[in-house]
Amino acid sequence: MNKRALFLYLVFLCSNSAFAQVVRGVVGHIVSGDPIEFANVYLANTVTGTVTDSTGAFVLKGFEPGKYDLTVSFVGFSTYSIPIELGVGQELDLNITLHTEVLSLPEVFITADTSRWNNYFQVFCNYFLGTTPGSKECKILNYRSLNFYFDQSQNTLYAHTREPIKVINNWLGYEIDYDMRSFRMDFDKGRLTCEGVPRFSCLDPKNRFDAKRWEKNRQLEYTGSLLHFFRSVYADKLKDNQYEVRTIKRIPDPDRLPEAVVSRKIRFFRSKLEEHKPTNQVCDVNWADSLKRYRQIQAQPGFVDIPGNEFASANELIENSIIAYNGILQVTYLGEKEHKKYPFKRNSRRKSGYQRSRLYITDELKVYENGYYEDVQSTYVEGYWSWKGSIAGILPMNYRLPDE
């Protein structure tokens, strides 16, 4: 065997050892113990998945080491999810039982306003699929499975579905089954809460042009993303990957009305509108305009962010894979400017700056090499990540740059 052949053989062995992890197991009914065939078994937020055979057995392999959420779902049963962690070459055997699901629509949706379903669906798409350029190439296949409820007293939209939302993402070349646990958009606070588990499947490109376009778009979405950032933190490559991270000191905005005053005004004008709506009585005061004005005030930040110290390296931010910092981090990705359609610029006249986001950390985070982090409930994001991180722009954790 010549040296070149030996080198290629060793590279082949090394690359395969990184994906030699195996998860196998059996899925059955918790009461009868009968095996469940055709149950979906997958690593959440990845393209790694399979279905159980006639004996309820499954095998997952071909994924890199790290931590994942193993998820099992089947129609008529409650979704099962458990965190797992595998090192290089490790194997894991599981015996999983599923509970029969009690099908009941949350009470808040029983009075859903079906007459305005189309309007609610459009609003839902704007926040779920996003408004990035890639969102135009995304389509929800089973959109009629969605139920909506708009709480006028709280100016909040809720969405619910009993089956995974099926999305075709022709921007990145994926089919996504999104098991949505909750969706809540509070328009007064400008706060979106969307919780769920995505499963990815690669679309088959129709030609070489599709394959090249998808890879180009994937690289565009990946660099500067939250996944890319956490991997950079773990590998101590913040500077190499063009991230600038600073602490943020937040102080109240002296020019803004106190939140208590704004909330009181909103409740007052909302009650006036509700009083006159049944009789269509004409009011001397335009309650709707006043309500809109105070909602706009409430949507504005009630604080001023003052950038603090910069972290010179990831080692100053993370120790033993733990980010112990509690507070707000300002993360700027210097590798690319904001997209011209990014709607949240501080001043619409200014030129696009670099991609800037804020990461809120309420408790310590543990970060893993593959980009997984926990506890997810301890974080939320604002700024560019909140715009870029919609369904149209998310990538599976399996994704890596060609040279990464």
Secondary structure, 3 states (H helix, E strand, C coil): CCHHHHHHHHHHHHHHHCCCCEEEEEEEECCCCCECCCCEEEECCCCCEEECCCCCEEEEECCCCEEEEEEEECCCECCEEEEEEECCCCEEEEEEEECECCCCCCHHHCCCCHHHHHHHHHHHHHHHCCCCHHHHHEEECCHHHCEEEEECCCCEEEEECCCCEEEEECCCCEEEEEEEEEEEEECCCCEEEEEEEEEEEECCCCCHHHHHHHHHHHHHHHCCCHHHHHHHHHCCCCCCCCEEEEEEEEEECCCCCCHHHHHHHHHHHHHHHHHHCCCCCCCCCCHHHHHHHHHHHHHCCCEEEEEEEECCCHHHCCECCEECCCEEEEEEEEEEECCCCCCCCCCCCCCCCEEEEEEEECCCEEECCCCCEECHHHEEEEEHHHHHCCCCCCCCCCCCCCCC
